[in-house]
Amino acid sequence: METIQQLLNRIRWDKEFGQGDFEVGIYDRIEDAVEFQPLENLHMEKGNHFSFTICVVGEVLTIPFHRIREVRKNGECIWKR
């Protein structure tokens, strides 16, 4: 199984595979649930292999990659932890 970083790089660099609507399921510890966000809402800093940022309800959050639980492409699960 490929890691989440490998999958995100494939989406970014493989033009054919990267076409589609991607959603990322992020585990919310407070709600104890997985919440889905469009991939384009995630901001990944070059060289940072541990976390990404996302703006939720006007607040910028830093989320570690290990909290990503699922990735969907066009509504279909393509990766799950």
Biopython code that builds the backbone (N, CA, C, O; Angstrom):
import numpy as np
from Bio.PDB.StructureBuilder import StructureBuilder

atoms = [
    (1, "MET", "N", (0.848, -1.179, 0.000)),
    (1, "MET", "CA", (0.000, 0.000, 0.000)),
    (1, "MET", "C", (0.891, 1.238, 0.000)),
    (1, "MET", "O", (1.887, 1.300, 0.720)),
    (2, "GLU", "N", (0.524, 2.210, -0.806)),
    (2, "GLU", "CA", (1.300, 3.436, -0.857)),
    (2, "GLU", "C", (0.965, 4.351, 0.315)),
    (2, "GLU", "O", (-0.151, 4.325, 0.834)),
    (3, "THR", "N", (1.934, 5.154, 0.725)),
    (3, "THR", "CA", (1.713, 6.086, 1.820)),
    (3, "THR", "C", (0.869, 7.256, 1.326)),
    (3, "THR", "O", (0.697, 7.448, 0.122)),
    (4, "ILE", "N", (0.346, 8.037, 2.274)),
    (4, "ILE", "CA", (-0.458, 9.196, 1.888)),
    (4, "ILE", "C", (0.386, 10.196, 1.110)),
    (4, "ILE", "O", (-0.112, 10.818, 0.171)),
    (5, "GLN", "N", (1.655, 10.364, 1.480)),
    (5, "GLN", "CA", (2.514, 11.288, 0.736)),
    (5, "GLN", "C", (2.724, 10.813, -0.699)),
    (5, "GLN", "O", (2.731, 11.625, -1.624)),
    (6, "GLN", "N", (2.894, 9.517, -0.890)),
    (6, "GLN", "CA", (3.051, 8.974, -2.239)),
    (6, "GLN", "C", (1.791, 9.208, -3.064)),
    (6, "GLN", "O", (1.876, 9.589, -4.231)),
    (7, "LEU", "N", (0.623, 8.983, -2.466)),
    (7, "LEU", "CA", (-0.632, 9.198, -3.178)),
    (7, "LEU", "C", (-0.803, 10.671, -3.546)),
    (7, "LEU", "O", (-1.157, 10.985, -4.683)),
    (8, "LEU", "N", (-0.556, 11.572, -2.603)),
    (8, "LEU", "CA", (-0.696, 12.997, -2.890)),
    (8, "LEU", "C", (0.272, 13.449, -3.979)),
    (8, "LEU", "O", (-0.084, 14.278, -4.817)),
    (9, "ASN", "N", (1.488, 12.912, -3.976)),
    (9, "ASN", "CA", (2.443, 13.228, -5.046)),
    (9, "ASN", "C", (1.957, 12.691, -6.389)),
    (9, "ASN", "O", (2.105, 13.354, -7.415)),
    (10, "ARG", "N", (1.379, 11.499, -6.384)),
    (10, "ARG", "CA", (0.845, 10.932, -7.631)),
    (10, "ARG", "C", (-0.285, 11.790, -8.182)),
    (10, "ARG", "O", (-0.349, 12.039, -9.386)),
    (11, "ILE", "N", (-1.181, 12.244, -7.302)),
    (11, "ILE", "CA", (-2.268, 13.124, -7.728)),
    (11, "ILE", "C", (-1.698, 14.409, -8.320)),
    (11, "ILE", "O", (-2.188, 14.909, -9.333)),
    (12, "ARG", "N", (-0.672, 14.929, -7.684)),
    (12, "ARG", "CA", (-0.067, 16.197, -8.125)),
    (12, "ARG", "C", (0.693, 16.073, -9.441)),
    (12, "ARG", "O", (0.585, 16.950, -10.298)),
    (13, "TRP", "N", (1.451, 15.005, -9.613)),
    (13, "TRP", "CA", (2.369, 14.918, -10.753)),
    (13, "TRP", "C", (1.889, 14.044, -11.902)),
    (13, "TRP", "O", (2.355, 14.228, -13.027)),
    (14, "ASP", "N", (0.978, 13.098, -11.673)),
    (14, "ASP", "CA", (0.467, 12.232, -12.739)),
    (14, "ASP", "C", (-0.785, 12.906, -13.311)),
    (14, "ASP", "O", (-1.869, 12.810, -12.737)),
    (15, "LYS", "N", (-0.621, 13.583, -14.442)),
    (15, "LYS", "CA", (-1.708, 14.392, -15.008)),
    (15, "LYS", "C", (-2.967, 13.577, -15.273)),
    (15, "LYS", "O", (-4.072, 14.055, -15.019)),
    (16, "GLU", "N", (-2.821, 12.364, -15.776)),
    (16, "GLU", "CA", (-3.989, 11.538, -16.074)),
    (16, "GLU", "C", (-4.692, 11.099, -14.785)),
    (16, "GLU", "O", (-5.911, 11.223, -14.671)),
    (17, "PHE", "N", (-3.935, 10.592, -13.827)),
    (17, "PHE", "CA", (-4.517, 10.143, -12.563)),
    (17, "PHE", "C", (-5.078, 11.314, -11.764)),
    (17, "PHE", "O", (-6.084, 11.162, -11.071)),
    (18, "GLY", "N", (-4.450, 12.461, -11.851)),
    (18, "GLY", "CA", (-4.831, 13.626, -11.064)),
    (18, "GLY", "C", (-6.069, 14.355, -11.541)),
    (18, "GLY", "O", (-6.476, 15.341, -10.926)),
    (19, "GLN", "N", (-6.685, 13.890, -12.631)),
    (19, "GLN", "CA", (-7.922, 14.514, -13.097)),
    (19, "GLN", "C", (-9.097, 13.927, -12.330)),
    (19, "GLN", "O", (-9.234, 12.708, -12.223)),
    (20, "GLY", "N", (-9.920, 14.778, -11.811)),
    (20, "GLY", "CA", (-11.083, 14.325, -11.058)),
    (20, "GLY", "C", (-11.283, 15.183, -9.825)),
    (20, "GLY", "O", (-10.518, 16.109, -9.556)),
    (21, "ASP", "N", (-12.319, 14.857, -9.089)),
    (21, "ASP", "CA", (-12.631, 15.563, -7.850)),
    (21, "ASP", "C", (-12.151, 14.711, -6.680)),
    (21, "ASP", "O", (-12.640, 13.603, -6.459)),
    (22, "PHE", "N", (-11.187, 15.246, -5.935)),
    (22, "PHE", "CA", (-10.609, 14.522, -4.808)),
    (22, "PHE", "C", (-11.090, 15.123, -3.497)),
    (22, "PHE", "O", (-11.166, 16.342, -3.344)),
    (23, "GLU", "N", (-11.413, 14.242, -2.555)),
    (23, "GLU", "CA", (-11.778, 14.637, -1.203)),
    (23, "GLU", "C", (-10.894, 13.862, -0.236)),
    (23, "GLU", "O", (-10.556, 12.702, -0.469)),
    (24, "VAL", "N", (-10.529, 14.528, 0.851)),
    (24, "VAL", "CA", (-9.671, 13.917, 1.852)),
    (24, "VAL", "C", (-10.454, 13.814, 3.158)),
    (24, "VAL", "O", (-10.995, 14.806, 3.647)),
    (25, "GLY", "N", (-10.508, 12.611, 3.715)),
    (25, "GLY", "CA", (-11.179, 12.390, 4.994)),
    (25, "GLY", "C", (-10.187, 12.566, 6.128)),
    (25, "GLY", "O", (-9.232, 11.798, 6.251)),
    (26, "ILE", "N", (-10.411, 13.574, 6.955)),
    (26, "ILE", "CA", (-9.497, 13.915, 8.049)),
    (26, "ILE", "C", (-10.185, 13.587, 9.369)),
    (26, "ILE", "O", (-11.329, 13.977, 9.604)),
    (27, "TYR", "N", (-9.475, 12.870, 10.218)),
    (27, "TYR", "CA", (-10.025, 12.506, 11.519)),
    (27, "TYR", "C", (-10.041, 13.725, 12.433)),
    (27, "TYR", "O", (-9.006, 14.348, 12.669)),
    (28, "ASP", "N", (-11.211, 14.058, 12.939)),
    (28, "ASP", "CA", (-11.393, 15.162, 13.879)),
    (28, "ASP", "C", (-11.465, 14.566, 15.279)),
    (28, "ASP", "O", (-12.429, 13.879, 15.619)),
    (29, "ARG", "N", (-10.447, 14.830, 16.085)),
    (29, "ARG", "CA", (-10.372, 14.238, 17.430)),
    (29, "ARG", "C", (-11.480, 14.747, 18.341)),
    (29, "ARG", "O", (-11.960, 14.006, 19.199)),
    (30, "ILE", "N", (-11.890, 15.986, 18.172)),
    (30, "ILE", "CA", (-12.928, 16.546, 19.037)),
    (30, "ILE", "C", (-14.283, 15.919, 18.730)),
    (30, "ILE", "O", (-15.018, 15.535, 19.640)),
    (31, "GLU", "N", (-14.610, 15.819, 17.440)),
    (31, "GLU", "CA", (-15.888, 15.223, 17.031)),
    (31, "GLU", "C", (-15.845, 13.697, 17.005)),
    (31, "GLU", "O", (-16.889, 13.050, 16.927)),
    (32, "ASP", "N", (-14.636, 13.114, 17.070)),
    (32, "ASP", "CA", (-14.429, 11.670, 16.962)),
    (32, "ASP", "C", (-15.080, 11.124, 15.698)),
    (32, "ASP", "O", (-15.792, 10.120, 15.721)),
    (33, "ALA", "N", (-14.807, 11.828, 14.582)),
    (33, "ALA", "CA", (-15.391, 11.446, 13.291)),
    (33, "ALA", "C", (-14.451, 11.876, 12.165)),
    (33, "ALA", "O", (-13.576, 12.722, 12.349)),
    (34, "VAL", "N", (-14.654, 11.279, 11.018)),
    (34, "VAL", "CA", (-13.894, 11.651, 9.825)),
    (34, "VAL", "C", (-14.717, 12.671, 9.049)),
    (34, "VAL", "O", (-15.880, 12.434, 8.723)),
    (35, "GLU", "N", (-14.095, 13.803, 8.761)),
    (35, "GLU", "CA", (-14.760, 14.867, 8.005)),
    (35, "GLU", "C", (-14.033, 15.051, 6.682)),
    (35, "GLU", "O", (-12.803, 15.081, 6.641)),
    (36, "PHE", "N", (-14.791, 15.173, 5.609)),
    (36, "PHE", "CA", (-14.208, 15.273, 4.280)),
    (36, "PHE", "C", (-14.070, 16.721, 3.838)),
    (36, "PHE", "O", (-14.959, 17.547, 4.042)),
    (37, "GLN", "N", (-12.923, 17.001, 3.224)),
    (37, "GLN", "CA", (-12.613, 18.319, 2.684)),
    (37, "GLN", "C", (-12.110, 18.130, 1.256)),
    (37, "GLN", "O", (-11.434, 17.142, 0.969)),
    (38, "PRO", "N", (-12.428, 19.057, 0.361)),
    (38, "PRO", "CA", (-11.852, 18.979, -0.992)),
    (38, "PRO", "C", (-10.330, 19.086, -0.908)),
    (38, "PRO", "O", (-9.798, 19.858, -0.110)),
    (39, "LEU", "N", (-9.649, 18.321, -1.721)),
    (39, "LEU", "CA", (-8.182, 18.307, -1.709)),
    (39, "LEU", "C", (-7.601, 19.694, -1.928)),
    (39, "LEU", "O", (-6.567, 20.032, -1.352)),
    (40, "GLU", "N", (-8.257, 20.501, -2.755)),
    (40, "GLU", "CA", (-7.711, 21.832, -3.040)),
    (40, "GLU", "C", (-7.727, 22.745, -1.818)),
    (40, "GLU", "O", (-7.076, 23.790, -1.837)),
    (41, "ASN", "N", (-8.447, 22.385, -0.760)),
    (41, "ASN", "CA", (-8.446, 23.180, 0.471)),
    (41, "ASN", "C", (-7.215, 22.933, 1.335)),
    (41, "ASN", "O", (-6.917, 23.718, 2.235)),
    (42, "LEU", "N", (-6.495, 21.836, 1.062)),
    (42, "LEU", "CA", (-5.288, 21.534, 1.820)),
    (42, "LEU", "C", (-4.118, 22.322, 1.240)),
    (42, "LEU", "O", (-3.943, 22.392, 0.024)),
    (43, "HIS", "N", (-3.329, 22.906, 2.120)),
    (43, "HIS", "CA", (-2.147, 23.660, 1.692)),
    (43, "HIS", "C", (-0.915, 22.949, 2.233)),
    (43, "HIS", "O", (-0.684, 22.890, 3.441)),
    (44, "MET", "N", (-0.118, 22.402, 1.290)),
    (44, "MET", "CA", (1.063, 21.647, 1.670)),
    (44, "MET", "C", (2.311, 22.469, 1.373)),
    (44, "MET", "O", (2.539, 22.890, 0.239)),
    (45, "GLU", "N", (3.107, 22.687, 2.402)),
    (45, "GLU", "CA", (4.333, 23.459, 2.276)),
    (45, "GLU", "C", (5.434, 22.560, 1.739)),
    (45, "GLU", "O", (5.613, 21.433, 2.202)),
    (46, "LYS", "N", (6.165, 23.066, 0.762)),
    (46, "LYS", "CA", (7.259, 22.301, 0.176)),
    (46, "LYS", "C", (8.278, 21.934, 1.258)),
    (46, "LYS", "O", (8.717, 22.782, 2.035)),
    (47, "GLY", "N", (8.636, 20.671, 1.286)),
    (47, "GLY", "CA", (9.619, 20.190, 2.246)),
    (47, "GLY", "C", (9.027, 19.744, 3.580)),
    (47, "GLY", "O", (9.731, 19.129, 4.380)),
    (48, "ASN", "N", (7.763, 20.035, 3.838)),
    (48, "ASN", "CA", (7.128, 19.605, 5.078)),
    (48, "ASN", "C", (6.454, 18.259, 4.832)),
    (48, "ASN", "O", (5.437, 18.187, 4.142)),
    (49, "HIS", "N", (7.020, 17.198, 5.395)),
    (49, "HIS", "CA", (6.498, 15.846, 5.183)),
    (49, "HIS", "C", (5.669, 15.364, 6.367)),
    (49, "HIS", "O", (5.316, 14.187, 6.443)),
    (50, "PHE", "N", (5.357, 16.273, 7.292)),
    (50, "PHE", "CA", (4.676, 15.869, 8.516)),
    (50, "PHE", "C", (3.271, 16.430, 8.660)),
    (50, "PHE", "O", (2.423, 15.808, 9.300)),
    (51, "SER", "N", (3.007, 17.610, 8.067)),
    (51, "SER", "CA", (1.698, 18.229, 8.268)),
    (51, "SER", "C", (1.323, 19.130, 7.101)),
    (51, "SER", "O", (2.144, 19.444, 6.239)),
    (52, "PHE", "N", (0.061, 19.535, 7.099)),
    (52, "PHE", "CA", (-0.464, 20.478, 6.115)),
    (52, "PHE", "C", (-1.362, 21.454, 6.861)),
    (52, "PHE", "O", (-1.706, 21.226, 8.021)),
    (53, "THR", "N", (-1.739, 22.531, 6.202)),
    (53, "THR", "CA", (-2.660, 23.481, 6.820)),
    (53, "THR", "C", (-3.964, 23.479, 6.043)),
    (53, "THR", "O", (-4.014, 23.155, 4.857)),
    (54, "ILE", "N", (-5.018, 23.855, 6.759)),
    (54, "ILE", "CA", (-6.340, 23.943, 6.159)),
    (54, "ILE", "C", (-7.111, 25.029, 6.902)),
    (54, "ILE", "O", (-6.976, 25.178, 8.117)),
    (55, "CYS", "N", (-7.912, 25.778, 6.168)),
    (55, "CYS", "CA", (-8.727, 26.826, 6.773)),
    (55, "CYS", "C", (-10.139, 26.273, 6.973)),
    (55, "CYS", "O", (-10.816, 25.904, 6.014)),
    (56, "VAL", "N", (-10.567, 26.221, 8.232)),
    (56, "VAL", "CA", (-11.897, 25.715, 8.574)),
    (56, "VAL", "C", (-12.610, 26.786, 9.390)),
    (56, "VAL", "O", (-12.157, 27.166, 10.470)),
    (57, "VAL", "N", (-13.719, 27.261, 8.865)),
    (57, "VAL", "CA", (-14.540, 28.280, 9.513)),
    (57, "VAL", "C", (-13.674, 29.479, 9.927)),
    (57, "VAL", "O", (-13.760, 29.963, 11.056)),
    (58, "GLY", "N", (-12.847, 29.940, 8.999)),
    (58, "GLY", "CA", (-12.034, 31.126, 9.233)),
    (58, "GLY", "C", (-10.809, 30.915, 10.100)),
    (58, "GLY", "O", (-10.093, 31.875, 10.385)),
    (59, "GLU", "N", (-10.547, 29.703, 10.523)),
    (59, "GLU", "CA", (-9.395, 29.400, 11.371)),
    (59, "GLU", "C", (-8.427, 28.499, 10.611)),
    (59, "GLU", "O", (-8.836, 27.493, 10.031)),
    (60, "VAL", "N", (-7.136, 28.862, 10.614)),
    (60, "VAL", "CA", (-6.124, 28.050, 9.951)),
    (60, "VAL", "C", (-5.624, 27.000, 10.936)),
    (60, "VAL", "O", (-5.131, 27.323, 12.017)),
    (61, "LEU", "N", (-5.762, 25.734, 10.540)),
    (61, "LEU", "CA", (-5.353, 24.618, 11.386)),
    (61, "LEU", "C", (-4.171, 23.895, 10.756)),
    (61, "LEU", "O", (-4.115, 23.743, 9.536)),
    (62, "THR", "N", (-3.241, 23.456, 11.568)),
    (62, "THR", "CA", (-2.139, 22.608, 11.120)),
    (62, "THR", "C", (-2.492, 21.181, 11.513)),
    (62, "THR", "O", (-2.703, 20.877, 12.687)),
    (63, "ILE", "N", (-2.553, 20.311, 10.507)),
    (63, "ILE", "CA", (-2.997, 18.931, 10.704)),
    (63, "ILE", "C", (-1.864, 17.986, 10.291)),
    (63, "ILE", "O", (-1.319, 18.135, 9.198)),
    (64, "PRO", "N", (-1.498, 17.018, 11.141)),
    (64, "PRO", "CA", (-0.487, 16.034, 10.738)),
    (64, "PRO", "C", (-1.070, 15.065, 9.700)),
    (64, "PRO", "O", (-2.258, 14.743, 9.732)),
    (65, "PHE", "N", (-0.222, 14.616, 8.795)),
    (65, "PHE", "CA", (-0.663, 13.713, 7.734)),
    (65, "PHE", "C", (-1.271, 12.420, 8.292)),
    (65, "PHE", "O", (-2.134, 11.830, 7.642)),
    (66, "HIS", "N", (-0.850, 11.968, 9.471)),
    (66, "HIS", "CA", (-1.374, 10.700, 9.987)),
    (66, "HIS", "C", (-2.858, 10.786, 10.347)),
    (66, "HIS", "O", (-3.486, 9.761, 10.615)),
    (67, "ARG", "N", (-3.425, 11.995, 10.357)),
    (67, "ARG", "CA", (-4.862, 12.118, 10.634)),
    (67, "ARG", "C", (-5.710, 11.980, 9.367)),
    (67, "ARG", "O", (-6.939, 11.979, 9.447)),
    (68, "ILE", "N", (-5.072, 11.865, 8.207)),
    (68, "ILE", "CA", (-5.831, 11.578, 6.977)),
    (68, "ILE", "C", (-6.200, 10.099, 7.017)),
    (68, "ILE", "O", (-5.331, 9.232, 7.114)),
    (69, "ARG", "N", (-7.500, 9.826, 6.941)),
    (69, "ARG", "CA", (-7.983, 8.447, 7.045)),
    (69, "ARG", "C", (-8.446, 7.861, 5.714)),
    (69, "ARG", "O", (-8.450, 6.643, 5.537)),
    (70, "GLU", "N", (-8.842, 8.740, 4.766)),
    (70, "GLU", "CA", (-9.392, 8.240, 3.508)),
    (70, "GLU", "C", (-9.247, 9.294, 2.428)),
    (70, "GLU", "O", (-9.271, 10.493, 2.706)),
    (71, "VAL", "N", (-9.094, 8.837, 1.188)),
    (71, "VAL", "CA", (-9.073, 9.734, 0.029)),
    (71, "VAL", "C", (-10.075, 9.185, -0.980)),
    (71, "VAL", "O", (-10.077, 7.995, -1.295)),
    (72, "ARG", "N", (-10.917, 10.071, -1.475)),
    (72, "ARG", "CA", (-11.911, 9.698, -2.487)),
    (72, "ARG", "C", (-11.640, 10.443, -3.780)),
    (72, "ARG", "O", (-11.254, 11.612, -3.781)),
    (73, "LYS", "N", (-11.851, 9.738, -4.877)),
    (73, "LYS", "CA", (-11.760, 10.338, -6.212)),
    (73, "LYS", "C", (-13.117, 10.154, -6.864)),
    (73, "LYS", "O", (-13.586, 9.028, -7.027)),
    (74, "ASN", "N", (-13.752, 11.270, -7.239)),
    (74, "ASN", "CA", (-15.085, 11.234, -7.841)),
    (74, "ASN", "C", (-16.064, 10.430, -6.992)),
    (74, "ASN", "O", (-16.906, 9.707, -7.524)),
    (75, "GLY", "N", (-15.950, 10.559, -5.662)),
    (75, "GLY", "CA", (-16.862, 9.899, -4.733)),
    (75, "GLY", "C", (-16.502, 8.468, -4.377)),
    (75, "GLY", "O", (-17.154, 7.877, -3.516)),
    (76, "GLU", "N", (-15.482, 7.887, -5.012)),
    (76, "GLU", "CA", (-15.101, 6.512, -4.758)),
    (76, "GLU", "C", (-13.808, 6.465, -3.945)),
    (76, "GLU", "O", (-12.851, 7.177, -4.251)),
    (77, "CYS", "N", (-13.783, 5.636, -2.921)),
    (77, "CYS", "CA", (-12.600, 5.511, -2.067)),
    (77, "CYS", "C", (-11.449, 4.897, -2.864)),
    (77, "CYS", "O", (-11.582, 3.817, -3.439)),
    (78, "ILE", "N", (-10.308, 5.612, -2.889)),
    (78, "ILE", "CA", (-9.119, 5.087, -3.579)),
    (78, "ILE", "C", (-7.979, 4.805, -2.615)),
    (78, "ILE", "O", (-6.995, 4.167, -2.989)),
    (79, "TRP", "N", (-8.103, 5.277, -1.372)),
    (79, "TRP", "CA", (-7.068, 5.039, -0.359)),
    (79, "TRP", "C", (-7.711, 5.123, 1.007)),
    (79, "TRP", "O", (-8.523, 6.013, 1.263)),
    (80, "LYS", "N", (-7.350, 4.196, 1.889)),
    (80, "LYS", "CA", (-7.922, 4.199, 3.249)),
    (80, "LYS", "C", (-6.880, 3.658, 4.217)),
    (80, "LYS", "O", (-6.180, 2.690, 3.924)),
    (81, "ARG", "N", (-6.793, 4.299, 5.371)),
    (81, "ARG", "CA", (-5.877, 3.852, 6.416)),
    (81, "ARG", "C", (-6.616, 2.908, 7.324)),
    (81, "ARG", "O", (-6.041, 2.399, 8.286)),
]
sb = StructureBuilder()
sb.init_structure("model")
sb.init_model(0)
sb.init_chain("A")
sb.init_seg("    ")
for serial, (resi, resn, name, xyz) in enumerate(atoms, 1):
    if name == "N":
        sb.init_residue(resn, " ", resi, " ")
    sb.init_atom(name, np.array(xyz, "f"), 0.0, 1.0, " ", f" {name:<3s}", serial, name[0])
structure = sb.get_structure()
